[in-house]
Amino acid sequence: MLWGCFVAGGTGALHKINSIMRMENYVDILKQHIKTSVRKLKLGCKWVFQMDNDPKHISKVVAKSLKYNKVKVLEWPSQSPDLKHIENVCAELKKCLRARRPTNLTQLHQLCQEEWATIHPTYCGKLVGGYLKRLTQVKQFKGNATKY
C-alpha cells in the first residue's frame, strides 16, 4: 500500500506503508509528508488538503492532528461520489509499472518511486483543471455515476 499526494504543479511525496493502515499510522504519515510536499511543490500557505471519508482519515485523532498542524481540509459529504484525482494518478502509476514488470516487492517499491517522480506536472494540472467539469457532471447526474 502507498500514500501519495499531488497538486496541479506535480507530485509530492510517495510513502510505502508496511503494515495495516491505522489512524495512528495515518497521523504519522501526514506529519512526515504533508509539510515536506508543500515545501517541495512551493505551495505557500494557501492550499487545502483533500482526502476521502475513510474512518481512519476522519477519526478524532487525525482531525486533532490536522487542526494542530493548521492543515485546512476540504469538507467532504459522507455519501459523496468519489471525485479524488489521486485515483487517476494511481491508475497512471500502475500502467507505467505494468510496462516495467517488477519481479519482487523491493523492486516494485523502487519503481513506484521512480515512476511517481516522472509523472508530468502537465498531467497533474489537467486533472486539477478538470475538477469543475467533474463537479458539474456530478450535479447534472444528481450524484449518480459519471464518465469519471
C-alpha positions as CSV (number, residue, x, y, z in Angstrom):
1,M,0.0,0.0,0.0
2,L,1.2,3.5,-0.8
3,W,0.3,7.0,0.3
4,G,0.9,9.8,-2.1
5,C,-0.1,13.4,-2.8
6,F,-0.1,15.7,-5.8
7,V,-1.2,19.2,-6.9
8,A,-1.6,20.8,-10.3
9,G,2.1,21.5,-10.3
10,G,3.2,17.9,-9.9
11,T,3.7,15.1,-7.5
12,G,4.6,15.3,-3.8
13,A,5.7,12.5,-1.5
14,L,5.0,8.8,-2.1
15,H,5.3,6.7,1.0
16,K,5.2,2.9,1.3
17,I,3.0,1.6,4.1
18,N,4.4,-1.6,5.6
19,S,1.6,-2.6,7.8
20,I,-2.2,-2.4,8.2
21,M,-3.2,1.3,8.0
22,R,-4.5,2.5,11.3
23,M,-5.4,6.1,12.3
24,E,-2.1,6.4,14.2
25,N,-0.1,5.4,11.2
26,Y,-2.1,7.9,9.1
27,V,-1.2,10.7,11.5
28,D,2.5,9.8,11.3
29,I,2.4,9.7,7.5
30,L,0.7,13.1,7.4
31,K,3.2,14.6,9.9
32,Q,6.1,13.3,7.8
33,H,4.9,14.0,4.3
34,I,2.4,16.9,4.1
35,K,4.8,19.7,5.0
36,T,7.7,18.3,3.0
37,S,5.4,18.0,0.0
38,V,4.1,21.5,0.5
39,R,7.7,22.9,0.5
40,K,8.7,20.8,-2.5
41,L,5.7,21.9,-4.5
42,K,6.1,25.5,-3.4
43,L,2.5,25.9,-2.3
44,G,3.0,28.6,0.3
45,C,0.1,28.7,2.8
46,K,-2.9,28.8,0.5
47,W,-3.7,25.1,-0.1
48,V,-6.4,22.7,1.0
49,F,-5.9,19.0,1.7
50,Q,-8.4,16.6,0.2
51,M,-8.9,13.1,1.5
52,D,-11.8,10.6,1.4
53,N,-14.1,9.7,4.3
54,D,-12.4,6.5,5.2
55,P,-13.0,6.1,9.0
56,K,-9.3,6.3,9.9
57,H,-9.0,9.5,7.8
58,I,-11.8,11.3,9.6
59,S,-11.1,10.0,13.1
60,K,-10.9,12.4,16.0
61,V,-7.1,11.6,16.4
62,V,-6.5,12.6,12.7
63,A,-8.7,15.7,12.9
64,K,-7.0,16.9,16.1
65,S,-3.5,16.4,14.5
66,L,-4.6,18.2,11.3
67,K,-6.0,21.1,13.3
68,Y,-2.9,21.3,15.5
69,N,-0.7,21.4,12.4
70,K,-3.0,24.0,10.8
71,V,-3.9,21.9,7.8
72,K,-7.1,23.1,6.1
73,V,-9.1,20.0,5.0
74,L,-11.7,20.1,2.2
75,E,-15.1,19.2,3.7
76,W,-16.5,16.1,2.1
77,P,-20.0,14.8,2.5
78,S,-20.1,11.2,3.8
79,Q,-22.1,9.7,0.9
80,S,-20.5,11.8,-1.8
81,P,-19.3,10.5,-5.2
82,D,-15.6,9.6,-5.5
83,L,-14.0,12.6,-7.1
84,K,-10.5,12.1,-5.9
85,H,-8.0,12.7,-8.7
86,I,-5.4,10.6,-6.8
87,E,-7.3,7.6,-8.2
88,N,-6.4,8.8,-11.7
89,V,-2.7,9.3,-10.8
90,C,-2.6,5.8,-9.2
91,A,-4.0,4.3,-12.4
92,E,-1.3,6.1,-14.4
93,L,1.3,4.8,-12.0
94,K,0.0,1.2,-12.3
95,K,0.1,1.5,-16.1
96,C,3.8,2.5,-16.0
97,L,4.6,-0.3,-13.5
98,R,3.0,-2.9,-15.7
99,A,5.2,-1.9,-18.6
100,R,8.3,-2.3,-16.3
101,R,7.3,-5.6,-14.8
102,P,8.8,-5.6,-11.3
103,T,9.8,-9.1,-10.0
104,N,9.7,-8.5,-6.3
105,L,8.4,-6.1,-3.6
106,T,11.7,-4.2,-3.2
107,Q,11.9,-3.6,-7.0
108,L,8.2,-2.7,-7.1
109,H,8.7,0.0,-4.4
110,Q,11.8,1.4,-6.2
111,L,10.0,1.5,-9.5
112,C,7.0,3.2,-7.8
113,Q,9.2,5.9,-6.5
114,E,10.9,6.4,-9.9
115,E,7.6,6.4,-11.9
116,W,5.9,8.7,-9.3
117,A,8.7,11.2,-9.7
118,T,8.3,11.2,-13.5
119,I,4.6,11.8,-13.6
120,H,4.5,15.1,-15.6
121,P,3.1,18.2,-14.0
122,T,1.0,18.8,-17.1
123,Y,-0.9,15.6,-16.4
124,C,-1.5,16.7,-12.8
125,G,-2.5,20.1,-14.0
126,K,-5.1,18.7,-16.4
127,L,-6.6,16.6,-13.6
128,V,-6.9,19.5,-11.3
129,G,-8.0,21.9,-14.1
130,G,-10.9,19.5,-15.0
131,Y,-12.3,19.5,-11.5
132,L,-15.1,22.0,-12.2
133,K,-16.2,19.9,-15.2
134,R,-16.3,16.8,-12.9
135,L,-18.4,18.6,-10.3
136,T,-20.8,19.9,-13.0
137,Q,-21.3,16.4,-14.2
138,V,-21.9,15.1,-10.7
139,K,-24.5,17.8,-10.2
140,Q,-26.1,17.1,-13.6
141,F,-26.4,13.4,-12.8
142,K,-27.5,14.1,-9.2
143,G,-24.6,12.2,-7.6
144,N,-25.0,9.1,-9.8
145,A,-22.2,7.6,-11.9
146,T,-20.5,9.8,-14.4
147,K,-17.8,9.1,-17.0
148,Y,-15.2,9.9,-14.4
